Each structure stands twice: as structure tokens, then as C-alpha cells.
């Protein structure tokens, strides 16, 4: 990738390590799940929000659901199971950036 110098990536060894590292951070944990009733486009994103996505096949464990400050869905056509993880992350990120005026100006 030719843009890796523009991102800061931190990999945590476990969910517990992630939660521990976040204890000093501000911002909400926003979980995207097919089990949510609130659609992503009706949610008000804020600077510092951290978007959480689960596995395409299994979602996230119960303790992750419990830790989330908000649970959002991405509306899908009736009868479909779930979206591809990359598509879901792109849709969610785009809506958050749109709301926070994070789009490039040129």
C-alpha cells in the first residue's frame, strides 16, 4: 500500500488489552452488528468514536456487545445475511466522515 505512512496502526493482543489501552482514551465504542435496531445513518457520530466490527461468519462475542456504547446496523435487502466486512467498514467510515465533515475538499 502506498499510503501506510498516513495511518497509525496499533495491534492489540486481545480484546482485554484493547479495552485496557482505551481506558485513558475518550470516545465511544460503536459496534456494527446485524443484531442492532438503530441504522447507522440515523446515529450522530462524534470525533473520537471507535468503530468495531466482528467476523463476517460469527459477529462478536457477548462481552464485546456489552462493552459497546452504541450498536448500529447497516440496512440490507430483506433475506440477506450480512455484508462483506470491508464493505461494512467502508460504509460506516464514509457516514462518520460525512457527518464530521471529514471529506477531502479537493
C-alpha positions, -999 to +999 in steps of 0.1 A: +000+000+000+013+034-009-005+052+020+007+033+050+028+063+061-005+082+066-020+058+091-012+049+126-019+012+133-019-005+167-025-042+170-036-054+205-030-090+216-066-094+229-099-077+235-089-072+271-056-055+261-076-032+238-101-022+265-072-016+289-055+006+264-087+025+258-093+033+295-073+065+291-090+075+258-121+095+252-146+084+226-173+058+223-172+022+211-196+019+182-204-017+173-218-025+139-239-056+141-269-073+123-284-076+158-288-038+162-321-019+157-306+016+151-295+022+115-260+038+111-274+068+091-296+080+120-268+079+145-248+111+154-211+103+151-186+122+171-149+128+169-131+101+188-157+074+181-141+039+176-158+017+151-159-020+160-168-048+135-170-085+140-162-115+119-184-120+089-193-155+099-198-151+137-201-114+146-186-105+180-187-123+214-212-112+241-186-093+261-179-070+231-216-064+227-218-055+264-188-031+261-203-011+232-217+023+238-239+020+208-249-008+184-257+001+148-269-017+118-264-011+081-297-016+063-297-045+039-322-061+015-346-085+030-334-121+031-297-112+031-274-124+059-247-098+061-224-076+042-187-082+035-166-068+063-146-044+040-179-031+026-193-026+061-162-007+073-163+015+042-200+023+046-196+031+083-164+052+078-179+071+050-210+081+070-189+091+100-166+112+078-196+128+061-212+138+094-179+152+107-170+170+075-140+147+072-141+145+034-112+160+014-121+194+000-105+188-034 
